[in-house]
Amino acid sequence: MIKKQFIKSKPVCKVTFTLPKEAVENVNEVAVLGEFNNWEMENAVSMKKQKDGSFKTTVELETGKEYAFRYLIDGEKWENDNAADKYVATPFGSENSVVVAMN
């Protein structure tokens, strides 16, 4: 799930990424990687486990752009977001989720 909040005072969109409990049962850690952090593991955004069992984090993105991203589960399994704005094919034979930071 993706929730967007546009900041009126600056060109920023706060994007909250949430993976529901059903998608992350028996999971220890989840991170978000994408174009906003150059897909670099050392810049991965860790998601926090919530009381309801879901994982969640918020990232500030520059508005007026689209960002491909994926979730990395336990450092080995890639997962897309079912609520992504769209999907884009990768050269690796899979797809990435895309969040559109435009209002």
N, CA, C and O atoms as CSV, one atom per row, in Angstrom:
chain,resi,resn,atom,element,x,y,z
A,1,MET,N,N,0.835,-1.172,0.000
A,1,MET,CA,C,0.000,0.000,0.000
A,1,MET,C,C,0.887,1.243,0.000
A,1,MET,O,O,1.930,1.285,0.652
A,2,ILE,N,N,0.451,2.241,-0.738
A,2,ILE,CA,C,1.201,3.494,-0.826
A,2,ILE,C,C,0.266,4.643,-0.472
A,2,ILE,O,O,-0.835,4.751,-1.011
A,3,LYS,N,N,0.717,5.493,0.437
A,3,LYS,CA,C,-0.053,6.681,0.801
A,3,LYS,C,C,0.827,7.892,0.527
A,3,LYS,O,O,1.998,7.912,0.907
A,4,LYS,N,N,0.263,8.910,-0.138
A,4,LYS,CA,C,1.039,10.108,-0.486
A,4,LYS,C,C,0.485,11.332,0.214
A,4,LYS,O,O,-0.727,11.517,0.326
A,5,GLN,N,N,1.412,12.169,0.685
A,5,GLN,CA,C,1.038,13.452,1.282
A,5,GLN,C,C,1.931,14.517,0.660
A,5,GLN,O,O,3.152,14.493,0.819
A,6,PHE,N,N,1.307,15.451,-0.047
A,6,PHE,CA,C,2.067,16.516,-0.702
A,6,PHE,C,C,2.235,17.691,0.256
A,6,PHE,O,O,1.276,18.122,0.896
A,7,ILE,N,N,3.466,18.206,0.350
A,7,ILE,CA,C,3.780,19.333,1.219
A,7,ILE,C,C,3.628,20.611,0.400
A,7,ILE,O,O,4.296,20.788,-0.619
A,8,LYS,N,N,2.753,21.493,0.847
A,8,LYS,CA,C,2.476,22.712,0.080
A,8,LYS,C,C,3.633,23.693,0.074
A,8,LYS,O,O,3.813,24.426,-0.898
A,9,SER,N,N,4.419,23.722,1.142
A,9,SER,CA,C,5.482,24.721,1.272
A,9,SER,C,C,6.758,24.384,0.507
A,9,SER,O,O,7.626,25.242,0.342
A,10,LYS,N,N,6.880,23.136,0.036
A,10,LYS,CA,C,8.077,22.748,-0.721
A,10,LYS,C,C,7.732,21.614,-1.669
A,10,LYS,O,O,6.730,20.926,-1.472
A,11,PRO,N,N,8.561,21.408,-2.712
A,11,PRO,CA,C,8.267,20.378,-3.710
A,11,PRO,C,C,8.593,18.967,-3.215
A,11,PRO,O,O,9.470,18.290,-3.752
A,12,VAL,N,N,7.867,18.543,-2.182
A,12,VAL,CA,C,8.133,17.250,-1.563
A,12,VAL,C,C,6.825,16.478,-1.408
A,12,VAL,O,O,5.778,17.039,-1.085
A,13,CYS,N,N,6.923,15.192,-1.647
A,13,CYS,CA,C,5.807,14.279,-1.424
A,13,CYS,C,C,6.267,13.254,-0.395
A,13,CYS,O,O,7.238,12.533,-0.624
A,14,LYS,N,N,5.568,13.189,0.742
A,14,LYS,CA,C,5.871,12.162,1.738
A,14,LYS,C,C,5.117,10.905,1.334
A,14,LYS,O,O,3.887,10.884,1.297
A,15,VAL,N,N,5.871,9.863,1.033
A,15,VAL,CA,C,5.273,8.606,0.598
A,15,VAL,C,C,5.447,7.578,1.710
A,15,VAL,O,O,6.563,7.289,2.143
A,16,THR,N,N,4.320,7.032,2.161
A,16,THR,CA,C,4.353,5.985,3.177
A,16,THR,C,C,4.133,4.644,2.483
A,16,THR,O,O,3.099,4.410,1.858
A,17,PHE,N,N,5.124,3.776,2.608
A,17,PHE,CA,C,5.074,2.436,2.042
A,17,PHE,C,C,4.661,1.466,3.143
A,17,PHE,O,O,5.217,1.500,4.241
A,18,THR,N,N,3.694,0.607,2.857
A,18,THR,CA,C,3.238,-0.382,3.836
A,18,THR,C,C,3.089,-1.737,3.164
A,18,THR,O,O,2.443,-1.855,2.122
A,19,LEU,N,N,3.684,-2.748,3.760
A,19,LEU,CA,C,3.461,-4.129,3.324
A,19,LEU,C,C,2.573,-4.783,4.379
A,19,LEU,O,O,2.943,-4.821,5.553
A,20,PRO,N,N,1.405,-5.299,3.982
A,20,PRO,CA,C,0.472,-5.868,4.953
A,20,PRO,C,C,0.993,-7.150,5.593
A,20,PRO,O,O,1.865,-7.834,5.056
A,21,LYS,N,N,0.437,-7.443,6.734
A,21,LYS,CA,C,0.831,-8.614,7.513
A,21,LYS,C,C,0.840,-9.886,6.669
A,21,LYS,O,O,1.747,-10.709,6.798
A,22,GLU,N,N,-0.168,-10.054,5.805
A,22,GLU,CA,C,-0.277,-11.265,4.986
A,22,GLU,C,C,0.933,-11.444,4.070
A,22,GLU,O,O,1.303,-12.574,3.753
A,23,ALA,N,N,1.549,-10.352,3.646
A,23,ALA,CA,C,2.687,-10.420,2.728
A,23,ALA,C,C,4.015,-10.645,3.444
A,23,ALA,O,O,5.016,-10.983,2.813
A,24,VAL,N,N,4.020,-10.456,4.757
A,24,VAL,CA,C,5.290,-10.509,5.489
A,24,VAL,C,C,5.256,-11.417,6.725
A,24,VAL,O,O,5.984,-11.183,7.690
A,25,GLU,N,N,4.423,-12.432,6.693
A,25,GLU,CA,C,4.407,-13.372,7.812
A,25,GLU,C,C,5.736,-14.116,7.870
A,25,GLU,O,O,6.289,-14.492,6.836
A,26,ASN,N,N,6.240,-14.323,9.065
A,26,ASN,CA,C,7.523,-14.998,9.297
A,26,ASN,C,C,8.701,-14.257,8.669
A,26,ASN,O,O,9.692,-14.879,8.286
A,27,VAL,N,N,8.598,-12.945,8.562
A,27,VAL,CA,C,9.661,-12.118,7.991
A,27,VAL,C,C,10.335,-11.339,9.113
A,27,VAL,O,O,9.671,-10.857,10.031
A,28,ASN,N,N,11.665,-11.218,9.034
A,28,ASN,CA,C,12.408,-10.492,10.060
A,28,ASN,C,C,12.674,-9.038,9.697
A,28,ASN,O,O,12.603,-8.160,10.557
A,29,GLU,N,N,12.982,-8.777,8.415
A,29,GLU,CA,C,13.269,-7.403,8.015
A,29,GLU,C,C,12.830,-7.138,6.585
A,29,GLU,O,O,12.850,-8.019,5.725
A,30,VAL,N,N,12.428,-5.880,6.360
A,30,VAL,CA,C,12.008,-5.438,5.036
A,30,VAL,C,C,12.646,-4.077,4.787
A,30,VAL,O,O,12.707,-3.237,5.685
A,31,ALA,N,N,13.119,-3.867,3.564
A,31,ALA,CA,C,13.708,-2.580,3.172
A,31,ALA,C,C,13.107,-2.167,1.836
A,31,ALA,O,O,12.631,-3.002,1.066
A,32,VAL,N,N,13.137,-0.852,1.574
A,32,VAL,CA,C,12.682,-0.330,0.291
A,32,VAL,C,C,13.905,0.169,-0.456
A,32,VAL,O,O,14.695,0.953,0.071
A,33,LEU,N,N,14.053,-0.295,-1.689
A,33,LEU,CA,C,15.125,0.180,-2.556
A,33,LEU,C,C,14.498,0.653,-3.854
A,33,LEU,O,O,13.484,0.123,-4.306
A,34,GLY,N,N,15.126,1.667,-4.447
A,34,GLY,CA,C,14.593,2.170,-5.704
A,34,GLY,C,C,15.449,3.277,-6.271
A,34,GLY,O,O,16.584,3.504,-5.851
A,35,GLU,N,N,14.871,3.956,-7.237
A,35,GLU,CA,C,15.597,5.043,-7.896
A,35,GLU,C,C,15.912,6.177,-6.934
A,35,GLU,O,O,16.879,6.911,-7.138
A,36,PHE,N,N,15.107,6.328,-5.887
A,36,PHE,CA,C,15.345,7.410,-4.919
A,36,PHE,C,C,16.560,7.160,-4.043
A,36,PHE,O,O,17.036,8.090,-3.392
A,37,ASN,N,N,17.082,5.933,-4.002
A,37,ASN,CA,C,18.330,5.661,-3.274
A,37,ASN,C,C,19.322,4.886,-4.146
A,37,ASN,O,O,20.188,4.166,-3.649
A,38,ASN,N,N,19.165,5.058,-5.459
A,38,ASN,CA,C,20.063,4.453,-6.454
A,38,ASN,C,C,20.177,2.935,-6.332
A,38,ASN,O,O,21.185,2.355,-6.737
A,39,TRP,N,N,19.154,2.290,-5.778
A,39,TRP,CA,C,19.131,0.839,-5.625
A,39,TRP,C,C,20.319,0.328,-4.812
A,39,TRP,O,O,20.691,-0.839,-4.937
A,40,GLU,N,N,20.913,1.172,-3.990
A,40,GLU,CA,C,22.111,0.798,-3.233
A,40,GLU,C,C,21.729,0.225,-1.872
A,40,GLU,O,O,20.991,0.846,-1.108
A,41,MET,N,N,22.240,-0.963,-1.585
A,41,MET,CA,C,21.931,-1.647,-0.326
A,41,MET,C,C,22.268,-0.792,0.896
A,41,MET,O,O,21.532,-0.788,1.883
A,42,GLU,N,N,23.391,-0.067,0.818
A,42,GLU,CA,C,23.787,0.744,1.977
A,42,GLU,C,C,22.858,1.944,2.195
A,42,GLU,O,O,22.870,2.557,3.263
A,43,ASN,N,N,22.053,2.275,1.179
A,43,ASN,CA,C,21.092,3.371,1.313
A,43,ASN,C,C,19.648,2.868,1.409
A,43,ASN,O,O,18.705,3.655,1.329
A,44,ALA,N,N,19.487,1.568,1.578
A,44,ALA,CA,C,18.146,0.997,1.676
A,44,ALA,C,C,17.403,1.614,2.860
A,44,ALA,O,O,17.993,1.884,3.906
A,45,VAL,N,N,16.111,1.829,2.680
A,45,VAL,CA,C,15.280,2.395,3.737
A,45,VAL,C,C,14.620,1.241,4.487
A,45,VAL,O,O,13.785,0.525,3.935
A,46,SER,N,N,15.002,1.071,5.747
A,46,SER,CA,C,14.427,-0.004,6.559
A,46,SER,C,C,12.986,0.313,6.917
A,46,SER,O,O,12.631,1.456,7.203
A,47,MET,N,N,12.176,-0.715,6.894
A,47,MET,CA,C,10.781,-0.578,7.281
A,47,MET,C,C,10.628,-1.117,8.700
A,47,MET,O,O,11.287,-2.085,9.082
A,48,LYS,N,N,9.748,-0.478,9.479
A,48,LYS,CA,C,9.546,-0.902,10.863
A,48,LYS,C,C,8.328,-1.802,10.966
A,48,LYS,O,O,7.283,-1.547,10.367
A,49,LYS,N,N,8.497,-2.864,11.745
A,49,LYS,CA,C,7.374,-3.773,11.976
A,49,LYS,C,C,6.376,-3.083,12.890
A,49,LYS,O,O,6.745,-2.535,13.928
A,50,GLN,N,N,5.108,-3.115,12.495
A,50,GLN,CA,C,4.036,-2.484,13.252
A,50,GLN,C,C,3.374,-3.511,14.177
A,50,GLN,O,O,3.574,-4.716,14.022
A,51,LYS,N,N,2.590,-3.026,15.132
A,51,LYS,CA,C,1.904,-3.913,16.076
A,51,LYS,C,C,0.969,-4.888,15.380
A,51,LYS,O,O,0.751,-5.999,15.864
A,52,ASP,N,N,0.411,-4.471,14.236
A,52,ASP,CA,C,-0.521,-5.345,13.508
A,52,ASP,C,C,0.195,-6.366,12.621
A,52,ASP,O,O,-0.458,-7.150,11.932
A,53,GLY,N,N,1.539,-6.362,12.632
A,53,GLY,CA,C,2.311,-7.329,11.858
A,53,GLY,C,C,2.768,-6.834,10.502
A,53,GLY,O,O,3.562,-7.497,9.835
A,54,SER,N,N,2.276,-5.672,10.082
A,54,SER,CA,C,2.709,-5.096,8.804
A,54,SER,C,C,4.064,-4.414,8.976
A,54,SER,O,O,4.535,-4.230,10.099
A,55,PHE,N,N,4.689,-4.039,7.857
A,55,PHE,CA,C,5.924,-3.263,7.880
A,55,PHE,C,C,5.637,-1.932,7.195
A,55,PHE,O,O,4.901,-1.877,6.209
A,56,LYS,N,N,6.236,-0.840,7.735
A,56,LYS,CA,C,5.901,0.495,7.242
A,56,LYS,C,C,7.095,1.436,7.342
A,56,LYS,O,O,7.914,1.323,8.254
A,57,THR,N,N,7.186,2.380,6.380
A,57,THR,CA,C,8.175,3.452,6.440
A,57,THR,C,C,7.694,4.612,5.583
A,57,THR,O,O,6.839,4.442,4.714
A,58,THR,N,N,8.254,5.803,5.838
A,58,THR,CA,C,7.917,6.985,5.054
A,58,THR,C,C,9.190,7.575,4.467
A,58,THR,O,O,10.214,7.690,5.140
A,59,VAL,N,N,9.100,7.949,3.182
A,59,VAL,CA,C,10.228,8.525,2.455
A,59,VAL,C,C,9.770,9.841,1.838
A,59,VAL,O,O,8.659,9.925,1.313
A,60,GLU,N,N,10.618,10.872,1.896
A,60,GLU,CA,C,10.318,12.141,1.234
A,60,GLU,C,C,10.907,12.108,-0.173
A,60,GLU,O,O,12.108,11.908,-0.350
A,61,LEU,N,N,10.048,12.308,-1.169
A,61,LEU,CA,C,10.487,12.287,-2.557
A,61,LEU,C,C,10.204,13.629,-3.214
A,61,LEU,O,O,9.215,14.293,-2.905
A,62,GLU,N,N,11.083,14.011,-4.117
A,62,GLU,CA,C,10.881,15.239,-4.881
A,62,GLU,C,C,9.667,15.052,-5.785
A,62,GLU,O,O,9.532,14.027,-6.452
A,63,THR,N,N,8.783,16.052,-5.801
A,63,THR,CA,C,7.586,15.948,-6.635
A,63,THR,C,C,7.912,16.157,-8.106
A,63,THR,O,O,8.975,16.666,-8.461
A,64,GLY,N,N,6.971,15.751,-8.951
A,64,GLY,CA,C,7.131,15.915,-10.386
A,64,GLY,C,C,7.897,14.790,-11.044
A,64,GLY,O,O,8.273,14.894,-12.211
A,65,LYS,N,N,8.135,13.704,-10.303
A,65,LYS,CA,C,8.911,12.589,-10.842
A,65,LYS,C,C,8.217,11.266,-10.556
A,65,LYS,O,O,7.305,11.181,-9.733
A,66,GLU,N,N,8.673,10.243,-11.256
A,66,GLU,CA,C,8.247,8.873,-11.005
A,66,GLU,C,C,9.461,8.089,-10.516
A,66,GLU,O,O,10.581,8.307,-10.979
A,67,TYR,N,N,9.229,7.181,-9.581
A,67,TYR,CA,C,10.320,6.425,-8.979
A,67,TYR,C,C,10.001,4.931,-8.998
A,67,TYR,O,O,9.001,4.499,-8.426
A,68,ALA,N,N,10.850,4.149,-9.652
A,68,ALA,CA,C,10.731,2.696,-9.597
A,68,ALA,C,C,11.272,2.240,-8.246
A,68,ALA,O,O,12.228,2.812,-7.724
A,69,PHE,N,N,10.644,1.196,-7.683
A,69,PHE,CA,C,11.091,0.679,-6.388
A,69,PHE,C,C,10.638,-0.760,-6.226
A,69,PHE,O,O,9.780,-1.249,-6.961
A,70,ARG,N,N,11.235,-1.429,-5.244
A,70,ARG,CA,C,10.811,-2.771,-4.829
A,70,ARG,C,C,11.137,-2.936,-3.356
A,70,ARG,O,O,11.968,-2.220,-2.796
A,71,TYR,N,N,10.466,-3.891,-2.747
A,71,TYR,CA,C,10.750,-4.259,-1.361
A,71,TYR,C,C,11.737,-5.426,-1.372
A,71,TYR,O,O,11.632,-6.335,-2.195
A,72,LEU,N,N,12.694,-5.388,-0.446
A,72,LEU,CA,C,13.637,-6.495,-0.274
A,72,LEU,C,C,13.338,-7.131,1.081
A,72,LEU,O,O,13.498,-6.503,2.128
A,73,ILE,N,N,12.906,-8.375,1.038
A,73,ILE,CA,C,12.485,-9.079,2.242
A,73,ILE,C,C,13.598,-10.002,2.717
A,73,ILE,O,O,14.092,-10.848,1.970
A,74,ASP,N,N,13.979,-9.820,3.972
A,74,ASP,CA,C,15.040,-10.618,4.604
A,74,ASP,C,C,16.317,-10.676,3.767
A,74,ASP,O,O,17.045,-11.668,3.808
A,75,GLY,N,N,16.586,-9.616,3.008
A,75,GLY,CA,C,17.827,-9.502,2.258
A,75,GLY,C,C,17.949,-10.409,1.051
A,75,GLY,O,O,19.017,-10.494,0.445
A,76,GLU,N,N,16.844,-11.103,0.685
A,76,GLU,CA,C,16.976,-12.030,-0.432
A,76,GLU,C,C,15.790,-12.102,-1.382
A,76,GLU,O,O,15.973,-12.461,-2.545
A,77,LYS,N,N,14.599,-11.781,-0.941
A,77,LYS,CA,C,13.414,-11.913,-1.801
A,77,LYS,C,C,12.885,-10.531,-2.185
A,77,LYS,O,O,12.598,-9.704,-1.319
A,78,TRP,N,N,12.759,-10.290,-3.489
A,78,TRP,CA,C,12.225,-9.026,-3.990
A,78,TRP,C,C,10.719,-9.134,-4.138
A,78,TRP,O,O,10.201,-10.156,-4.590
A,79,GLU,N,N,10.020,-8.076,-3.757
A,79,GLU,CA,C,8.560,-8.062,-3.831
A,79,GLU,C,C,8.083,-6.722,-4.357
A,79,GLU,O,O,8.626,-5.679,-3.995
A,80,ASN,N,N,7.066,-6.748,-5.212
A,80,ASN,CA,C,6.451,-5.517,-5.696
A,80,ASN,C,C,5.314,-5.110,-4.773
A,80,ASN,O,O,4.890,-5.883,-3.914
A,81,ASP,N,N,4.827,-3.892,-4.956
A,81,ASP,CA,C,3.687,-3.391,-4.197
A,81,ASP,C,C,2.436,-3.563,-5.049
A,81,ASP,O,O,2.377,-3.067,-6.174
A,82,ASN,N,N,1.442,-4.260,-4.521
A,82,ASN,CA,C,0.199,-4.484,-5.268
A,82,ASN,C,C,-0.560,-3.193,-5.533
A,82,ASN,O,O,-1.401,-3.144,-6.431
A,83,ALA,N,N,-0.273,-2.146,-4.762
A,83,ALA,CA,C,-0.977,-0.872,-4.913
A,83,ALA,C,C,-0.127,0.173,-5.625
A,83,ALA,O,O,-0.409,1.368,-5.529
A,84,ALA,N,N,0.915,-0.266,-6.344
A,84,ALA,CA,C,1.777,0.688,-7.055
A,84,ALA,C,C,0.969,1.452,-8.097
A,84,ALA,O,O,-0.041,0.962,-8.602
A,85,ASP,N,N,1.433,2.664,-8.410
A,85,ASP,CA,C,0.757,3.479,-9.421
A,85,ASP,C,C,0.848,2.833,-10.798
A,85,ASP,O,O,-0.063,2.960,-11.616
A,86,LYS,N,N,1.952,2.143,-11.043
A,86,LYS,CA,C,2.131,1.388,-12.279
A,86,LYS,C,C,3.345,0.483,-12.110
A,86,LYS,O,O,3.977,0.460,-11.054
A,87,TYR,N,N,3.656,-0.256,-13.158
A,87,TYR,CA,C,4.803,-1.170,-13.144
A,87,TYR,C,C,5.620,-0.936,-14.402
A,87,TYR,O,O,5.089,-0.537,-15.438
A,88,VAL,N,N,6.918,-1.187,-14.300
A,88,VAL,CA,C,7.801,-1.008,-15.437
A,88,VAL,C,C,8.702,-2.242,-15.546
A,88,VAL,O,O,9.204,-2.748,-14.543
A,89,ALA,N,N,8.896,-2.712,-16.770
A,89,ALA,CA,C,9.727,-3.895,-17.008
A,89,ALA,C,C,11.190,-3.580,-16.719
A,89,ALA,O,O,11.646,-2.456,-16.929
A,90,THR,N,N,11.916,-4.578,-16.238
A,90,THR,CA,C,13.345,-4.438,-15.976
A,90,THR,C,C,14.118,-5.276,-16.992
A,90,THR,O,O,13.537,-6.144,-17.644
A,91,PRO,N,N,15.420,-5.024,-17.136
A,91,PRO,CA,C,16.222,-5.852,-18.041
A,91,PRO,C,C,16.454,-7.261,-17.487
A,91,PRO,O,O,17.055,-8.100,-18.157
A,92,PHE,N,N,15.975,-7.521,-16.253
A,92,PHE,CA,C,16.199,-8.817,-15.611
A,92,PHE,C,C,15.004,-9.752,-15.761
A,92,PHE,O,O,14.955,-10.799,-15.116
A,93,GLY,N,N,14.039,-9.385,-16.606
A,93,GLY,CA,C,12.888,-10.243,-16.838
A,93,GLY,C,C,11.809,-10.146,-15.782
A,93,GLY,O,O,10.944,-11.018,-15.701
A,94,SER,N,N,11.843,-9.107,-14.977
A,94,SER,CA,C,10.817,-8.902,-13.957
A,94,SER,C,C,10.268,-7.486,-14.109
A,94,SER,O,O,10.584,-6.786,-15.071
A,95,GLU,N,N,9.458,-7.081,-13.163
A,95,GLU,CA,C,8.926,-5.722,-13.156
A,95,GLU,C,C,9.246,-5.046,-11.845
A,95,GLU,O,O,9.402,-5.701,-10.814
A,96,ASN,N,N,9.344,-3.717,-11.892
A,96,ASN,CA,C,9.471,-2.912,-10.688
A,96,ASN,C,C,8.169,-2.170,-10.462
A,96,ASN,O,O,7.468,-1.833,-11.416
A,97,SER,N,N,7.842,-1.914,-9.207
A,97,SER,CA,C,6.727,-1.044,-8.874
A,97,SER,C,C,7.153,0.383,-9.148
A,97,SER,O,O,8.344,0.692,-9.121
A,98,VAL,N,N,6.185,1.266,-9.413
A,98,VAL,CA,C,6.465,2.675,-9.628
A,98,VAL,C,C,5.516,3.509,-8.790
A,98,VAL,O,O,4.309,3.267,-8.772
A,99,VAL,N,N,6.079,4.509,-8.084
A,99,VAL,CA,C,5.271,5.493,-7.380
A,99,VAL,C,C,5.419,6.808,-8.138
A,99,VAL,O,O,6.532,7.226,-8.458
A,100,VAL,N,N,4.290,7.456,-8.421
A,100,VAL,CA,C,4.277,8.720,-9.149
A,100,VAL,C,C,4.078,9.839,-8.128
A,100,VAL,O,O,3.025,9.938,-7.498
A,101,ALA,N,N,5.099,10.679,-7.971
A,101,ALA,CA,C,5.049,11.752,-6.968
A,101,ALA,C,C,4.549,13.044,-7.612
A,101,ALA,O,O,5.239,14.063,-7.609
A,102,MET,N,N,3.351,12.984,-8.157
A,102,MET,CA,C,2.742,14.170,-8.783
A,102,MET,C,C,1.315,14.289,-8.284
A,102,MET,O,O,0.609,13.292,-8.129
A,103,ASN,N,N,0.894,15.546,-8.030
A,103,ASN,CA,C,-0.502,15.705,-7.596
A,103,ASN,C,C,-1.306,16.403,-8.662
A,103,ASN,O,O,-2.503,16.629,-8.483
